[in-house]
Amino acid sequence: MNFEMEYRRLGKSGLKVSVFSFGSWVTFSNQLNEKAATELMEYAYDNGINFFDNAEIYANGNSEIIMGKILKKTGWSRDTYILSSKVFWGGEKPTQIGLSRKHITDGCHAALKRLQVEYIDLFFCHRPDPETPIEETVRAMDVLIQQGKVLYWGTSEWEAEQITEAYEIAEKFNLTPPTMEQPEYNLFNRGKIEKDYLPLYKKYGLGTTIWSPLASGLLTGKYNHGIPSNSRAYVKGYEWLKEQFESEETIQKIGKVKELQPIAERLEISLTQLALGYCLKNPNVSTIILGASKKEQLKENLGTLSIMDKITDSTIKDINKVLDK
């Protein structure tokens, strides 16, 4: 394939992360068995991807178990890749949910065991927890970092005000501040990355590991004529996705996807590459998490790197004209 992987700093940290990373949400255990997941991870790694994203909730822990087995089997040196986990939903008991010091500690230990590693590079608070003081969460993360079990901690889908509070608490008590946020970012969901977090990039050097860059496949164009039977909308436990795709709001989005098609055709690239290229063009995006379930998809996704010269400021304006109608 004719491209060279690009690496960006994760926010103001010194950690270099590949601009495309590989995530296991929905796919591992649900759509991919260990053999298929191994093939995709090896292909990603061989093509320069160095960050693999996971969470305790993904397939109720099975996703991390599969990834841990693959990492053991490949024998990749631990200093060549970045691994993440997220903590919030660890079970049904009161002590297994949220961002209390107990659950953060238990969640970290459980993830280390499932992933079969000695430390987690990036540990995310998977959602804000209104029932736990942010100070408690910051202190719990700081302890794990001091113990060497976590290298960097961050948030996912937190509001700008909550992230700011975490930074202020860390500064006040000389604790480790968050390094990164993992928000949804795609052509249909741009508010947090492009507006809300702007002061955070400037003041704190916040890094971002964005998810759903293709809006659960909507921006590939494959849903333009109905829901394919082999899509993730038919995966058990993801019925909500099917309902979402059949909503009036999604039908309107599909209309916009059809309007974006001529822009991609004019540039002689795929809709997928147009959508990914838009996200990659944003300098505040540290890495884009890909959730491919087939090697061909991953190959096309990574091919975006070879067409970035086509995503000009003029292209961005054309895209915005369609989206802002």
N, C-alpha and C positions, 0 to 999 in steps of 0.2 A: 504494500500500500504506500502511496506517495505522500507521506506527511511526516512531520516531526513533532513529537509531543512537546507542549509548552508547559513550563512550570511557573507558578506564581507563589509569592509569599502568602501564608495564611494570615491576613491582616498585617499587623506590624510585627508579628513574631518572625523568627528566623526560619521557620519550617517551610520547606518548598514542597508544594502539593501540585500534582498534575492537574491541568485545567479541566480534564475529564476524569471522573472517578467512577467507581462501580459499586452500586448498592444492591442489597438483597431483598428489599421490601417487596411483598407480594410474590416474587419469583421463587426464592429458595424455599424448598419443601412443598409449596403450593403448586408451582408450575414446573419447577426444575428438581430432578433428583440429584443425588451427589455427583454422578458421572457427568451429567449435562452442566451442572454448576461448575465443576472442575474445569471443563473445557473452556467455559466463558471466562473464568478467573485467570486461567493460564494465558488465554488470548489477550485479555486486558493487560496483564502484567508484561507479557512479551512485547506489547506495543506501547509501553511507557507509562501505563496507569500505575500509580503508587499508593492510591488511597482506596480502601475498601470499607464501605459503610454498613453498619448493622445496628440492631437495637434489641433490648430484652423482649419487647412485645412481638417482634417479627416471628410469625409462626409459633408463638408462645415459647420462644427460646430455641426451637429447632433450627432456625436460620443460623444462629450463632454456632450451634453444634456442628452443622454441616460445614460452615466456613472454617471452624477450628480444625476439623478433620482434613479439609483440603489444604490448609496451611501446613499441617504436619506432613502430609503426603508430598507436597511440592518441595519441601525442604528449603524454601526461600530463606535467605538470611534475614533475621528480624530487623536489621538496620536498613533494609531496602524497601520496606513498605510501611504504610500508615494504616492503623486499624481504629475503628470507632465503635462505640456502643452508646446507647441512650437509656436513661433511667426515668421511669414514671409509672408504667403499668407492668408490675411484676407478678401480679396474681390478684385474687379476689379478697383476701384478708385485709383488714384496715392497715396493717403494717407493711403490706406489699405494694401499696399505691402511694404516689405523690413524691415529694421532695424533702421529706424529713431526713434528719441526719442518719437515722437507722436505715431507712430504705435505700438511701444513696449508698451507704456503706455495704449493705447486704447485696444491692444490685450490682455494685462493682465487683464484689467477690464472686458472685454467681456468673457474671459475664466472663471474668478471667478464667473460670473453670470451664465454661462452655467453649470459649475460644482457644483454650489450651495455651495461653500466653502469660507472661509474667507481669506485663503492664499493658494498659490501653493508651494509645496515643491521644485520641480525642474522646472525651466523655461529655455527652450532652444531657442537659435537663430537657426531657422530651416535650414538655409543655410547662407553662407557668402553673404554680400550685398556690391558689388563693388561701389555702389553709395552713401553709407553712411560711413563717417569716423569711424573707429573702436573705436576711443575715444568717439564719441557720443553714440555709443551702450553701451560701458562699463559704462559710466556715467548714462545712462538711467536705466540700470540694477541695479546699485548701489543705485539709488534713491528708486526703488521698494523694494529693500532689507531693506533699512533704514526705509521705511514706514511699513514694516512687511507684505507686500503683497506677497513677494517671499522670500524663505529661501536660496536657492542656484541657481545660474544661470550657464548655460553652452552653448555649441555650438553643432551643428550637421553637419557633413560633411565639416568641415573647414579644410584647409590645416594647417600643423604644423606651418608654418611661421605666419599665421594669428592668431592662438591661442597664439603663443609666443608674438606677438605684443600686444594682449589683456592683457597678464600677465604683460608685461613691462609697459603699460599705467597704469594699476591698481597700480603697485608698485610705479611708479613715482608720481601719484597724490593721493596716499593713498586711493584707491577705492577698492571695493570688486572684487577679480579676479574670473575667471571662475573656477568651481569645476570639471566639467565633460564634456565629448564629446560623442556624439552619432553617431558612424560611422557604416556603414555596415561591418559585419565581418562574413565570413564563409569560407569553404574550397576553394572556388573559388575567394575570395576577401580578401586577407590577408595583403596587402601592408601597409595600414595606421597603423593598430594595431601592426603588428609585426616588422615594420621598421620605418616608418615616425615619429611615436609618441614616440619612445624609449627615446629620450632626454627629452621629456615632463614628462614622468612618474618619471624619476630620478630627474630632476631639480625642477618640480612644484608639483609633486604628483597628476597628472591628473587622474581622474576616468573615466570609460567608461561604457556606457549603450548600448550594441551592438544590432543592429537590423538585421533582415533577416538571422539568423544563419543557416537556411535550404535553403537559396537561393530561396525564394518564393516557396518552396516545392520541388524544383529540387533534393535536397539531400535526400529526403524520398524514392526515387525510383519510385514514382507513375507516373512519366512522361516517364519512360523507354520505354513504348510501346504506346506513343501518349498522347494527352491531354484529361484527363477525363472531361466529360461534366459538372460535378458538381464542378470543380476547380475554383479558383479565376480568372483564365485566361478568364473565360466567364462572369465575373461580369461586369455589365455596367459601363463604364468609365475606365475600365482597359484593354481595347483592346490592348494597347501597350504591355501588359504582354504576350498576346497570340502571337503577332508578334515576341516578344523577344524569346519565346519558340520555334518558328519555324525557327529561324535564324541558320545559319551555325555554329556560335560560340556555341550556346546552344546544338546543335546536338553533337558537339565534347565533351561538358561537360557531356552530358548523357552517352557518351561512357566511360568517366572516372568514373561516378557513377556506371556503370555496373562492372567496374574493382574493385571498393571499396567493392562491395557486398560480395565477398569471405572473406574479412577481417572481416566484421561484422558477417558473418556466423561462421567463425572459433572461434570468441569470444562468440558466441551464444547471440548476441544482434542484435537489428534492425539497419538498415542504419541510421535512424533518430537519434538513441542514439549514434552511432559512430560519426556523425557530431556534435551533441551537446556536446558530451564528449570532442571532440577536442577543442572546444571553451572554455569549462569550465576548461580545463587543464591549460589554459593561465592565470597566476597570475595577469596580467594587465587588465583582464576583471572583472569589478565589478559586472555586472549583464547581463544576456542574456534575451532579450525581446522575449517572445513567442507570436505567433499570431494565436493560435489554434481556429478553428471554431466549433470543436466538443469536447465533454468531453473525448472521448476515445483518441483523439490526445493529449490533455493536460495531461492525465494520463500517456501515453507512454513517453511524453516529460519529465515529472517530474521523471519518473522511471529511467532516466539517472543517477540520484543521487545514485542509489543503485548498479550501475555497474562501477563506476569510477575506482575501483581497476583494472579493465581490460584494461583501457586506459593507458598503460605503455609507457615509452619512446620508447620502441621497436615498439609499435603500431603506435605511431606518425611517426616514421621513415618509416614504411610500407605505411602509408597514403601519406607521402611526396614523396615517390618513384613513386606512381601513379600520383600525381598531377604535379610533376616536369618533367614528360616525355616530 
